[in-house]
């Protein structure tokens, strides 16, 4: 029996073991990166949902203040008040549905679904932010008009 083929194989074993170890380490690193990306997406979803809920509640409070300043008679809703309240309540209900989806489906959701949900929340917050800025602008204009009217009346 010729020992030379065995010695060649034995000489290559450390290189093969090293290559196998490198492949295994790369697989572990890829798996860890995927899990880390998933955790970041889930954290972003929960933070985004919390922030959107805060923004919606802030929107509701600002709308109530704006409508209160436009009230002509106590107990009579201002124009558009019911529609505004309905829209904010619908948005809060939809947010609750998203939170329930997160609770029930996030374990089974793929990364694409999680990324799409994060993008949708970001888009909703951006839209709401623009609407809040417009509401602030309208509120300032209304307050200015009311002050001017009061000044006009006081000068008469």
ZIPE-V453640 format. One record per residue. N is the residue number from 1. SS is DSSP state (hx for helix, st for strand, lp for the rest). Layout:
N;SS / N;SS
This chain:
1;lp / 2;lp / 3;lp / 4;hx / 5;hx / 6;hx / 7;hx / 8;hx / 9;hx / 10;hx / 11;hx / 12;hx / 13;hx / 14;hx / 15;hx / 16;hx / 17;hx / 18;hx / 19;hx / 20;hx / 21;hx / 22;hx / 23;hx / 24;hx / 25;hx / 26;hx / 27;hx / 28;hx / 29;hx / 30;hx / 31;hx / 32;hx / 33;hx / 34;hx / 35;hx / 36;hx / 37;hx / 38;hx / 39;hx / 40;hx / 41;hx / 42;hx / 43;hx / 44;hx / 45;hx / 46;hx / 47;hx / 48;hx / 49;hx / 50;hx / 51;hx / 52;hx / 53;hx / 54;hx / 55;hx / 56;hx / 57;hx / 58;hx / 59;hx / 60;hx / 61;hx / 62;hx / 63;hx / 64;hx / 65;hx / 66;hx / 67;hx / 68;hx / 69;hx / 70;hx / 71;lp / 72;lp / 73;lp / 74;lp / 75;lp / 76;lp / 77;lp / 78;lp / 79;lp / 80;lp / 81;hx / 82;hx / 83;hx / 84;hx / 85;hx / 86;hx / 87;hx / 88;hx / 89;hx / 90;hx / 91;hx / 92;hx / 93;hx / 94;hx / 95;hx / 96;hx / 97;hx / 98;hx / 99;hx / 100;hx / 101;hx / 102;hx / 103;hx / 104;hx / 105;hx / 106;lp / 107;lp / 108;lp / 109;lp / 110;lp / 111;hx / 112;hx / 113;hx / 114;hx / 115;hx / 116;hx / 117;hx / 118;hx / 119;hx / 120;hx / 121;hx / 122;hx / 123;hx / 124;hx / 125;hx / 126;hx / 127;hx / 128;hx / 129;hx / 130;hx / 131;hx / 132;hx / 133;hx / 134;hx / 135;hx / 136;hx / 137;hx / 138;hx / 139;hx / 140;hx / 141;hx / 142;hx / 143;hx / 144;hx / 145;hx / 146;hx / 147;hx / 148;hx / 149;hx / 150;hx / 151;hx / 152;hx / 153;hx / 154;hx / 155;hx / 156;lp
